[in-house]
Amino acid sequence: MKVGITGASGFLGKKLSKKLIENGHEVFRFVRRDPKDESEIYWSPSKQELDNEKFKTLDAVIHLAGESLAPKDIIGFFPFSGGRWTKEKKSRIYWSRKWASDLFVEAFNSLDVYPKIYISASGTTIYGDHLDEVITENTTFNRGAFDQMVAEEAWELPFSKLIKSDVRKVFARTGVVIGNGNITTQLITLTTKLNLSGPLGNGLQYWSWISIDDVINAYIFCLENENVNGAVNLVSPVPLMQKEFSKKVAKVYKKFSILPTPKFALNLLMGSELANGLIFCSLRIIPEKLLKLGFKFQYPKLEEYIKVIKDGK
């Protein structure tokens, strides 16, 4: 298939592009500058501009682009760093997604020829905090948090206006991604090596995590399996309380996971909204749809994948 990818230069986009090519697909990158060759497609969400002629030649679109929710490095968590959820940062997060979604909906609706598959990144934060309740794709949303609103209103809701019934839509609601090279994993491994990986707050909040390998495989599964439609939870089948998550990581590294970090300290360091979104929101999520459709997780258990990360793979 001819697959167009936004965010192809990002952490996930690079790995997914490579895997798609290995699987025999052609990859086309959406770019915000003049294309350098035929493998690039011009788009500008903020200007609502898209090269429709090239868009029409695609079989599928995988949309990953959007202002990062998390800071790019540890310095970004500090005040005045630009990574915290200031008013300006929140505006970039929201509109980078909303403009892109609106642009694709308009393209699909206005063209006679268009891709028949649309797969969009989304987030498990769309469900909102559910404490210890088990969450599936059919669970109702607990609204109120900023990141919940972004996932619902900017990633997914715009496609309620899509009038083309022959476009297969998939919203990949992805949990905490673990893999060498991303900021989440860097922070987890750093604090573990320093024996600082105890419970965050009371540690009772659930983290629904997934390996980057399984994220990539799940995207390709969604692309190639015509039975996949609508919301899909991209999480490991084994969600963990945060304190159990930390213990398992520490055990692999042969470190301690004892001293808790008070919730007020993390709220002060990161800002309460960002801390709640990244750390304290409890999401006990099951990938019900993937499991029913026969998707096989490469790393269903955290400790197995942490050993892979420890070995630098």
Residue pairs with C-beta under 8 A, 6 or more apart in sequence:
1 25
1 26
1 59
1 60
1 117
1 223
2 25
2 26
2 28
2 57
2 58
2 59
2 60
3 20
3 25
3 26
3 27
3 28
3 58
3 59
3 60
3 61
3 62
3 223
4 28
4 29
4 30
4 41
4 55
4 58
4 60
4 61
4 62
4 115
5 13
5 16
5 17
5 20
5 27
5 28
5 29
5 30
5 61
5 62
5 63
5 64
6 13
6 30
6 43
6 61
6 62
6 63
6 64
6 65
6 100
7 13
7 63
7 64
7 65
7 66
7 121
8 14
8 16
8 17
8 27
8 29
8 30
8 64
9 29
10 64
10 65
11 179
11 181
11 182
11 212
12 64
12 121
12 177
12 212
12 215
12 216
13 64
15 212
15 216
16 62
16 64
16 216
16 219
16 220
17 27
17 29
19 216
19 217
19 220
20 27
20 220
20 223
21 27
23 220
25 223
26 39
27 39
28 39
28 40
28 41
28 54
28 58
29 39
29 40
29 41
30 40
30 41
30 42
30 43
30 65
31 40
31 41
31 42
31 43
32 42
32 43
32 44
33 42
34 42
35 41
35 42
35 51
41 50
41 51
41 54
41 55
42 49
42 50
42 51
42 54
43 49
43 50
43 51
43 103
44 50
45 65
45 96
45 99
45 100
45 102
45 103
46 95
46 99
48 99
48 102
48 103
48 106
49 103
50 103
50 104
50 107
52 107
52 110
52 111
55 61
55 107
55 111
55 114
55 115
56 111
56 113
56 114
58 115
59 115
59 116
59 117
60 115
60 116
60 117
60 118
60 119
60 223
61 104
61 115
61 117
61 118
61 119
62 119
62 120
62 219
62 223
63 100
63 101
63 104
63 118
63 119
63 120
63 121
64 121
65 96
65 100
66 93
66 96
66 97
66 100
66 121
66 155
67 89
67 92
67 93
67 96
67 97
68 93
69 93
69 123
69 147
69 150
69 277
69 278
70 76
70 83
70 183
70 184
70 278
71 77
71 81
71 83
71 84
71 183
72 83
72 183
73 83
73 183
74 183
74 186
74 187
74 190
75 81
75 83
76 82
76 83
76 84
77 83
77 84
77 269
77 270
77 274
78 84
78 269
82 89
83 89
84 270
84 271
84 274
85 93
85 146
85 271
85 273
85 274
85 277
90 146
93 150
94 149
94 150
94 153
94 154
95 154
97 150
97 154
97 155
98 153
98 154
98 158
101 120
101 154
101 155
101 156
101 158
101 159
102 158
104 118
105 158
105 159
105 161
105 162
107 114
108 114
108 115
108 118
108 162
108 163
108 164
108 167
109 161
109 162
109 163
109 164
114 164
114 167
115 167
116 166
116 167
116 168
117 167
117 168
117 170
117 223
118 159
118 167
118 168
118 169
118 170
119 169
119 170
119 172
119 219
119 222
119 223
120 155
120 156
120 159
120 169
120 170
120 171
120 172
121 155
121 172
121 174
122 151
122 155
122 156
122 171
122 172
122 173
122 174
122 231
123 147
123 150
123 151
123 155
123 173
123 174
124 135
124 173
124 174
124 175
124 208
124 233
124 235
124 283
124 285
125 145
125 147
125 148
125 150
125 151
125 277
125 281
125 283
126 141
126 148
126 151
126 152
126 155
126 156
126 173
127 135
127 139
127 141
127 142
127 148
127 173
127 283
127 285
128 141
128 142
128 143
128 144
128 145
128 148
128 281
129 142
129 145
129 276
129 280
129 281
129 282
129 283
130 139
130 142
130 282
130 283
130 284
131 282
132 204
132 206
132 282
132 284
133 139
133 284
134 284
134 285
134 286
135 208
135 233
135 283
135 284
135 285
135 286
136 233
136 285
136 286
136 288
136 289
137 173
137 230
137 231
137 232
137 233
137 288
137 289
138 288
141 148
141 152
142 148
143 149
143 152
145 273
145 276
145 277
145 281
146 273
146 277
147 277
147 281
151 173
155 171
156 171
156 231
159 169
162 169
168 226
168 228
168 229
169 229
169 230
170 222
170 228
170 229
170 230
170 232
171 230
171 231
171 232
172 218
172 219
172 222
172 232
172 234
173 231
173 232
173 233
173 234
174 210
174 215
174 234
174 235
175 207
175 208
175 209
175 210
175 233
175 234
175 235
175 236
175 283
175 285
176 184
176 207
176 208
176 209
176 210
177 184
177 209
177 210
177 211
177 212
177 215
178 184
178 185
178 188
178 209
178 210
178 211
178 212
178 302
178 305
178 306
178 309
179 185
179 211
179 212
179 213
179 215
179 309
180 212
180 309
180 312
180 313
182 212
185 309
188 197
188 249
189 249
189 253
189 309
189 310
191 197
192 246
192 249
192 250
192 253
192 255
192 257
193 253
193 255
195 255
195 256
195 259
196 259
196 261
197 246
197 249
197 250
197 255
197 256
197 257
198 243
198 246
198 256
198 257
198 258
198 259
198 260
198 261
199 242
199 243
199 246
199 257
199 260
199 261
200 242
200 246
200 260
200 261
200 263
200 266
200 279
200 280
201 242
201 260
201 261
201 262
201 263
201 266
201 279
201 280
202 243
202 260
202 263
203 241
203 242
203 243
203 244
203 246
203 260
204 241
204 242
204 243
204 282
205 241
205 242
205 279
205 280
205 281
205 282
206 239
206 240
206 241
206 242
206 282
206 283
206 284
206 285
207 239
207 240
207 241
207 242
207 245
207 283
208 233
208 235
208 236
208 239
208 283
208 284
208 285
209 235
209 236
209 239
209 240
209 245
209 302
210 218
210 234
210 235
210 236
211 236
211 298
211 299
211 305
211 308
213 298
213 299
213 305
214 234
214 236
214 297
214 298
214 299
215 234
217 295
217 298
218 232
218 234
218 290
218 295
219 234
221 228
221 290
221 293
221 295
222 228
222 232
225 293
227 293
228 289
228 293
231 289
232 287
232 289
232 290
233 285
233 286
233 287
233 288
233 289
233 290
234 287
234 290
235 285
235 286
235 287
236 287
236 297
236 299
236 300
236 301
236 302
237 286
237 287
237 291
237 297
237 300
238 300
238 301
238 302
239 283
239 284
239 285
239 286
240 248
240 302
242 279
243 257
245 302
246 257
247 257
248 302
248 303
248 306
249 257
249 302
249 306
250 256
250 257
251 257
251 303
252 303
252 306
252 307
252 310
253 306
253 310
263 275
263 280
266 275
266 279
266 280
267 275
269 275
270 278
270 279
287 295
299 305
299 308
